[in-house]
Amino acid sequence: MKTWLSELEGWRRQFAIAAVVGVSTILLGALIGTILGTAGSGSSSHSGGITARLPELDPGTLMVVPKADPSALHEPRGMGSKKAGIALLAMSTDDSVITSKGERRAPDGGSLVIFKVGDWACEDTPCDPWSTLKPQVVVDGQATPLPDGGTTFVLVLSPGTATVNLTINDAGYAQSLSLVNDGVGKDNITLLAHKHTETKVEINKTYQLAERTSIPLQDSSGSTTNQFVRNTTITYAQRHFFLDGQEPSKPDKAFLVINAYYAYGGSTQTYVFGAGEATFVARNGTSYQAKDLDPSTGVGLLGFEVPASVRSGTLVIGGTIPKVSTTGTAYTSNLAQVRVPIKLG
């Protein structure tokens, strides 16, 4: 009986030892996993001591790092120009990164900015690749071209670095995006900082507008009258920045163009609406007068220079307008008014 009890006590001690060893192994594994866990930026996240033993990158280095995986931005940040655009798609800061020569770390007191770029919107579609813009990274005034051969890069920053920008200089506009915050350059083209802002919005409406003049004028049949009908057509609205060699007065403005023209009853010849005959009223109530932006004779492309942020409003055609006849006689035109809602993409 004593022998049996002795054997039972020994079995209990062995089970307890095994349980302790098992739990210890699990805890030790969890601790090692915590220390040596990996981050999602294409670099290994080490304790300070392990990172410090890695070879360091020289301050100012800018290189392609295809194995890096910076964090995707919630919304890409873009710079568009006339024939191409470039976007900042992802960006992270880290202490180390995997390069073609293995893992490397930032210099003491410095940091690594890892970022990815891609194509973006432009004025003249289809757009050329972003690389045609010859982008540069400017660190405290010192410019370095983006290297060829990739879309993901690491930039090595020295301690105390103040400004870091991705820049392009194209079509007369020096644009920039900060790589350390959400800053943008003062000359960035607001309209082309977003995609699909130049989408054509179809309207396709026609109106018959009665016109009465203060003096008799010759109509299309050669008769003299002071009552006319303008058969008006409005086909589409669209925003532009670069348009037939013209640009808005500031980079934060845009041209709203509306294809609108008319023909008098009994005639097929079309005309452009004159000064004072068409106005665009933005949603906030601000009015903008039209001018003919299209160089082609007879093409009724009305243009309104508006803030690039304007996305809706009303085209107002008509009213009482002072005019001068082909013989030099001043008169007044009273044109029936029509209001056409415009909603842009």
VMD Tcl script that draws the C-alpha trace (Angstrom):
set ca {
  {0.00 0.00 0.00}
  {2.82 2.43 0.88}
  {4.53 1.61 -2.39}
  {1.39 2.43 -4.35}
  {0.97 5.76 -2.54}
  {4.61 6.61 -3.18}
  {4.23 5.94 -6.89}
  {1.04 8.09 -7.00}
  {2.82 11.01 -5.33}
  {5.70 10.74 -7.82}
  {3.26 10.80 -10.76}
  {1.65 13.96 -9.36}
  {5.04 15.69 -9.05}
  {5.93 14.80 -12.68}
  {2.58 16.16 -13.95}
  {3.03 19.41 -12.04}
  {6.57 19.86 -13.39}
  {5.40 19.20 -16.95}
  {2.56 21.73 -16.58}
  {4.93 24.39 -15.28}
  {7.37 23.76 -18.12}
  {4.54 23.96 -20.70}
  {3.19 27.24 -19.39}
  {6.70 28.70 -19.20}
  {7.35 27.74 -22.82}
  {4.15 29.45 -23.96}
  {4.95 32.63 -22.04}
  {8.52 32.68 -23.32}
  {7.29 32.24 -26.91}
  {4.84 35.11 -26.50}
  {7.62 37.33 -25.10}
  {9.96 36.52 -28.02}
  {7.12 37.13 -30.48}
  {6.46 40.54 -28.94}
  {10.12 41.53 -29.18}
  {10.68 40.26 -32.69}
  {7.23 41.01 -34.21}
  {7.22 42.54 -37.67}
  {5.72 45.86 -38.78}
  {3.72 46.51 -41.96}
  {6.08 49.00 -43.62}
  {8.49 46.62 -45.29}
  {10.86 46.83 -42.32}
  {11.38 44.72 -39.21}
  {10.33 46.30 -35.93}
  {13.09 45.54 -33.43}
  {13.93 46.55 -29.92}
  {16.27 49.54 -29.75}
  {19.30 47.33 -29.20}
  {18.67 45.11 -32.22}
  {17.92 48.07 -34.54}
  {21.07 49.85 -33.38}
  {23.18 46.93 -34.63}
  {21.86 47.31 -38.22}
  {24.00 49.19 -40.79}
  {22.73 52.76 -41.12}
  {21.80 54.71 -44.26}
  {23.50 58.01 -44.98}
  {21.44 61.19 -44.37}
  {19.92 62.53 -47.58}
  {19.77 59.11 -49.26}
  {16.82 58.67 -51.62}
  {16.45 55.19 -53.11}
  {13.95 52.74 -54.56}
  {12.79 50.11 -52.03}
  {10.49 47.68 -53.88}
  {10.01 45.41 -50.84}
  {8.75 48.22 -48.62}
  {5.02 48.51 -47.95}
  {4.15 51.95 -46.52}
  {0.70 52.58 -45.12}
  {-1.89 53.49 -47.77}
  {-3.33 56.98 -47.39}
  {-7.07 57.19 -46.72}
  {-7.29 59.47 -49.75}
  {-4.42 59.84 -52.24}
  {-2.93 63.33 -52.52}
  {-2.35 64.43 -56.09}
  {-0.79 67.10 -58.28}
  {-2.16 67.39 -61.81}
  {-0.69 69.31 -64.71}
  {-1.36 69.75 -68.41}
  {-0.29 66.33 -69.71}
  {0.46 64.22 -66.62}
  {-0.12 63.98 -62.89}
  {1.47 62.36 -59.86}
  {-0.13 61.13 -56.64}
  {1.17 60.26 -53.21}
  {-0.54 56.92 -52.54}
  {1.10 55.67 -49.33}
  {3.49 56.97 -46.69}
  {5.05 55.82 -43.40}
  {7.92 56.75 -41.12}
  {10.09 54.04 -39.58}
  {13.43 53.27 -37.99}
  {14.49 50.67 -40.54}
  {13.69 49.43 -44.04}
  {14.53 46.46 -46.24}
  {16.72 47.55 -49.16}
  {18.31 45.61 -52.01}
  {21.35 45.10 -49.75}
  {19.38 43.98 -46.72}
  {17.82 45.74 -43.79}
  {19.15 49.19 -42.98}
  {18.34 51.72 -40.27}
  {18.02 55.47 -39.94}
  {21.04 57.43 -38.67}
  {21.13 58.23 -34.96}
  {18.49 60.87 -34.23}
  {17.16 60.71 -37.78}
  {14.24 58.96 -39.44}
  {13.11 57.23 -42.62}
  {10.20 58.42 -44.75}
  {8.89 55.59 -46.93}
  {6.41 56.60 -49.64}
  {4.75 55.33 -52.81}
  {3.67 57.36 -55.85}
  {1.48 56.68 -58.89}
  {-0.27 58.30 -61.85}
  {-2.87 61.04 -61.38}
  {-5.30 63.33 -63.21}
  {-4.23 65.77 -65.93}
  {-5.85 68.22 -68.36}
  {-5.09 66.56 -71.71}
  {-6.20 62.93 -71.50}
  {-4.99 60.25 -71.87}
  {-2.37 61.32 -69.35}
  {1.32 60.53 -69.71}
  {3.10 58.55 -66.93}
  {3.98 60.46 -63.76}
  {7.68 60.03 -64.46}
  {7.45 62.46 -67.41}
  {6.97 65.27 -64.87}
  {10.51 64.62 -63.54}
  {9.47 64.91 -59.87}
  {11.96 65.80 -57.17}
  {12.19 65.59 -53.41}
  {13.28 68.84 -51.80}
  {14.70 68.65 -48.27}
  {15.34 72.02 -46.65}
  {15.91 73.55 -50.09}
  {18.10 70.74 -51.47}
  {16.50 69.01 -54.49}
  {17.03 65.38 -55.50}
  {15.28 63.73 -58.49}
  {13.21 60.61 -57.80}
  {15.31 57.61 -58.89}
  {14.22 55.55 -61.90}
  {13.04 51.97 -61.66}
  {10.31 51.95 -59.06}
  {7.34 53.57 -57.37}
  {8.22 53.07 -53.70}
  {11.04 55.07 -52.15}
  {12.81 55.70 -48.85}
  {14.16 59.10 -47.89}
  {16.70 59.34 -45.07}
  {16.23 62.43 -42.90}
  {18.84 64.00 -40.64}
  {17.97 65.20 -37.15}
  {16.39 68.64 -37.25}
  {15.07 68.46 -40.83}
  {12.39 71.13 -41.25}
  {10.72 70.84 -44.68}
  {10.39 67.82 -46.95}
  {8.39 68.14 -50.18}
  {7.61 66.09 -53.27}
  {7.67 68.65 -56.11}
  {6.98 69.07 -59.82}
  {7.56 72.10 -62.02}
  {5.51 71.86 -65.20}
  {3.45 74.09 -67.51}
  {4.46 77.15 -65.51}
  {3.31 75.86 -62.11}
  {5.66 74.76 -59.31}
  {3.56 72.38 -57.23}
  {4.44 70.51 -54.04}
  {3.17 68.05 -51.44}
  {4.70 67.78 -47.98}
  {6.09 64.38 -47.00}
  {5.91 65.14 -43.28}
  {2.39 66.61 -43.00}
  {-0.66 67.48 -45.14}
  {0.79 70.72 -46.51}
  {0.44 71.71 -50.18}
  {2.21 74.39 -52.19}
  {0.67 77.82 -52.80}
  {0.83 77.28 -56.58}
  {-0.84 73.86 -56.62}
  {-3.63 73.62 -59.19}
  {-6.69 73.05 -57.01}
  {-8.92 71.63 -59.74}
  {-6.36 68.96 -60.71}
  {-5.62 67.99 -57.11}
  {-8.62 65.66 -57.39}
  {-9.70 63.08 -59.92}
  {-12.77 63.36 -62.15}
  {-13.20 67.10 -61.54}
  {-13.22 67.75 -65.30}
  {-15.92 65.24 -66.16}
  {-18.30 66.54 -68.84}
  {-21.88 66.89 -67.56}
  {-24.48 66.44 -70.30}
  {-27.40 68.91 -70.28}
  {-28.94 68.67 -73.78}
  {-31.81 71.15 -73.38}
  {-33.43 73.53 -75.87}
  {-35.48 76.67 -75.27}
  {-37.34 79.22 -77.37}
  {-36.59 82.65 -75.94}
  {-38.64 85.65 -77.07}
  {-36.67 88.84 -77.71}
  {-37.99 92.39 -78.14}
  {-35.69 95.22 -79.26}
  {-36.15 98.94 -78.67}
  {-35.66 99.67 -82.38}
  {-36.67 97.69 -85.48}
  {-33.92 95.43 -86.85}
  {-33.61 93.24 -89.91}
  {-34.47 89.57 -89.38}
  {-33.19 86.49 -91.23}
  {-35.71 86.96 -94.07}
  {-34.66 90.55 -94.70}
  {-37.78 92.05 -93.13}
  {-37.65 94.68 -90.38}
  {-39.10 93.88 -86.96}
  {-38.47 94.37 -83.25}
  {-39.66 90.89 -82.20}
  {-37.50 87.80 -82.55}
  {-37.26 84.22 -81.29}
  {-33.92 82.75 -80.26}
  {-33.85 78.94 -80.55}
  {-31.39 78.22 -77.77}
  {-29.40 75.00 -77.25}
  {-27.38 74.05 -74.16}
  {-25.46 70.81 -74.57}
  {-22.98 70.35 -71.70}
  {-21.03 71.90 -68.82}
  {-17.44 71.13 -67.86}
  {-14.62 72.54 -65.78}
  {-11.10 73.15 -67.12}
  {-7.86 74.71 -66.02}
  {-5.85 74.75 -69.25}
  {-8.13 75.70 -72.15}
  {-7.06 76.70 -75.67}
  {-3.98 78.47 -74.43}
  {-5.82 80.25 -71.61}
  {-5.60 79.72 -67.85}
  {-7.53 81.14 -64.89}
  {-6.01 84.10 -63.06}
  {-5.03 81.99 -60.02}
  {-4.27 78.28 -59.45}
  {-7.19 77.97 -57.02}
  {-9.67 79.00 -59.73}
  {-11.09 77.17 -62.77}
  {-12.95 77.78 -65.99}
  {-16.53 76.57 -65.96}
  {-17.40 76.19 -69.63}
  {-20.93 75.72 -70.93}
  {-21.67 74.96 -74.55}
  {-24.64 77.28 -75.23}
  {-25.64 78.93 -78.50}
  {-28.72 80.12 -80.40}
  {-30.18 80.59 -83.88}
  {-32.94 83.00 -84.87}
  {-36.24 81.52 -86.06}
  {-36.08 80.67 -89.75}
  {-32.25 80.50 -89.80}
  {-29.66 77.77 -89.14}
  {-26.77 80.15 -88.48}
  {-25.72 79.95 -84.85}
  {-24.52 82.74 -82.58}
  {-22.70 83.09 -79.29}
  {-24.45 84.83 -76.40}
  {-23.08 88.34 -75.99}
  {-21.80 90.26 -73.01}
  {-24.39 90.50 -70.25}
  {-26.69 87.89 -71.78}
  {-25.48 84.93 -69.71}
  {-24.53 84.71 -66.03}
  {-23.59 81.82 -63.75}
  {-24.88 82.11 -60.19}
  {-23.07 79.84 -57.73}
  {-24.91 78.12 -54.92}
  {-23.75 80.79 -52.45}
  {-25.35 83.50 -54.60}
  {-22.18 84.90 -56.20}
  {-22.67 85.84 -59.86}
  {-20.07 85.40 -62.60}
  {-20.32 87.01 -66.02}
  {-19.64 84.95 -69.14}
  {-17.07 85.44 -71.87}
  {-16.52 83.48 -75.05}
  {-13.52 81.24 -74.44}
  {-13.56 79.25 -77.67}
  {-11.48 80.73 -80.52}
  {-13.67 79.08 -83.17}
  {-16.19 81.35 -84.89}
  {-19.77 80.34 -84.14}
  {-18.90 77.93 -81.31}
  {-20.79 79.05 -78.21}
  {-18.45 77.97 -75.45}
  {-19.30 80.31 -72.59}
  {-16.67 80.58 -69.90}
  {-16.96 81.63 -66.26}
  {-13.90 81.97 -64.06}
  {-15.01 80.54 -60.72}
  {-13.36 79.13 -57.58}
  {-12.28 75.55 -58.26}
  {-14.42 74.46 -55.31}
  {-17.67 75.50 -57.06}
  {-19.66 72.37 -57.93}
  {-23.17 73.62 -58.58}
  {-25.21 76.68 -59.47}
  {-27.56 78.10 -62.09}
  {-26.97 79.31 -65.63}
  {-29.12 82.40 -66.17}
  {-29.72 83.54 -69.76}
  {-31.72 86.65 -70.62}
  {-32.59 90.04 -69.22}
  {-32.39 93.62 -70.45}
  {-29.12 94.23 -72.26}
  {-27.80 97.43 -73.93}
  {-26.50 96.77 -77.45}
  {-25.25 98.51 -80.59}
  {-26.54 97.60 -84.06}
  {-24.33 96.85 -87.06}
  {-24.94 100.44 -88.20}
  {-23.72 101.85 -84.87}
  {-27.14 102.65 -83.38}
  {-27.56 102.01 -79.65}
  {-30.62 100.02 -78.57}
  {-31.92 97.76 -75.81}
  {-32.66 94.05 -76.08}
  {-35.23 92.50 -73.75}
  {-34.59 88.75 -73.81}
  {-36.88 86.32 -71.99}
  {-35.03 84.71 -69.09}
  {-34.36 81.03 -68.55}
  {-32.65 79.46 -65.52}
  {-30.83 76.15 -66.00}
  {-29.56 74.21 -62.94}
  {-25.95 73.05 -63.31}
  {-24.55 70.27 -61.14}
  {-20.91 69.31 -61.74}
  {-19.17 66.03 -61.01}
}
mol new
graphics top color blue
foreach p $ca { graphics top sphere $p radius 0.5 }
foreach p [lrange $ca 0 end-1] q [lrange $ca 1 end] { graphics top cylinder $p $q radius 0.2 }
display resetview
